[in-house]
Amino acid sequence: MNTIFLIGLPGGGEWILILLAILLLFGGKKIPELMRGIGKGIKEFNNAKSSIEEEIKVGMKESEKKNIQDAKE
């Protein structure tokens, strides 16, 4: 049961090993391209998230207006 708690986020040494493995796999020239791609992906995700939030807000406002009009009738 206690072994479940041993699985967690990597510490300092593990991060160094992960970064070295990435450097070996992709090479020094490919890392900036990789980071640029990740940055673009995050930006697109945030844009999509904000547009969906805006659509939900507009839909809620339209629904409220319809409910108010139905209540008046």
C-alpha contacts under 8 A as a table, 3 or more apart, distances in Angstrom:
res1	aa1	res2	aa2	distance
1	M	4	I	6.06
2	N	5	F	5.66
2	N	6	L	7.24
3	T	6	L	5.24
3	T	7	I	7.40
4	I	7	I	5.93
5	F	8	G	7.13
10	P	13	G	7.80
10	P	14	E	5.40
10	P	15	W	6.30
11	G	14	E	5.39
11	G	15	W	6.29
12	G	15	W	5.27
12	G	16	I	6.49
13	G	16	I	5.21
13	G	17	L	6.43
14	E	17	L	5.09
14	E	18	I	6.14
15	W	18	I	4.98
15	W	19	L	6.08
16	I	19	L	5.16
16	I	20	L	6.15
17	L	20	L	5.10
17	L	21	A	6.12
18	I	21	A	5.11
18	I	22	I	6.25
19	L	22	I	5.08
19	L	23	L	6.14
20	L	23	L	4.97
20	L	24	L	6.14
21	A	24	L	5.09
21	A	25	L	6.05
22	I	25	L	5.08
22	I	26	F	5.93
22	I	27	G	7.62
23	L	26	F	5.51
23	L	27	G	5.04
23	L	28	G	6.21
23	L	31	I	7.41
24	L	27	G	5.50
26	F	29	K	7.70
26	F	30	K	5.56
26	F	31	I	6.34
27	G	30	K	5.64
27	G	31	I	6.64
28	G	31	I	5.69
28	G	32	P	7.88
29	K	32	P	6.65
29	K	33	E	7.64
30	K	33	E	5.27
30	K	34	L	6.15
31	I	34	L	4.91
31	I	35	M	6.12
32	P	35	M	5.07
32	P	36	R	6.07
33	E	36	R	5.04
33	E	37	G	6.18
34	L	37	G	5.15
34	L	38	I	6.25
35	M	38	I	5.01
35	M	39	G	6.05
36	R	39	G	5.00
36	R	40	K	6.16
37	G	40	K	5.13
37	G	41	G	6.16
38	I	41	G	5.04
38	I	42	I	6.21
39	G	42	I	5.15
39	G	43	K	6.15
40	K	43	K	5.01
40	K	44	E	6.13
41	G	44	E	5.17
41	G	45	F	6.13
42	I	45	F	5.02
42	I	46	N	6.18
43	K	46	N	5.17
43	K	47	N	6.19
44	E	47	N	5.05
44	E	48	A	6.12
45	F	48	A	5.17
45	F	49	K	6.08
46	N	49	K	4.96
46	N	50	S	6.13
47	N	50	S	5.23
47	N	51	S	6.18
48	A	51	S	5.15
48	A	52	I	6.15
49	K	52	I	5.21
49	K	53	E	6.20
50	S	53	E	5.00
50	S	54	E	6.16
51	S	54	E	5.03
51	S	55	E	6.20
52	I	55	E	5.04
52	I	56	I	6.21
53	E	56	I	5.13
53	E	57	K	6.25
54	E	57	K	5.07
54	E	58	V	6.20
55	E	58	V	5.13
55	E	59	G	6.08
56	I	59	G	5.03
56	I	60	M	6.10
57	K	60	M	5.08
57	K	61	K	6.23
58	V	61	K	5.13
58	V	62	E	6.22
59	G	62	E	5.12
59	G	63	S	6.10
60	M	63	S	4.99
60	M	64	E	6.14
61	K	64	E	5.07
61	K	65	K	6.21
62	E	65	K	5.10
62	E	66	K	6.17
63	S	66	K	5.07
63	S	67	N	6.14
64	E	67	N	5.05
64	E	68	I	6.17
65	K	68	I	5.12
65	K	69	Q	6.21
66	K	69	Q	5.09
66	K	70	D	6.07
67	N	70	D	5.05
67	N	71	A	6.09
68	I	71	A	5.07
68	I	72	K	6.35
69	Q	72	K	5.17
69	Q	73	E	6.52
70	D	73	E	5.29
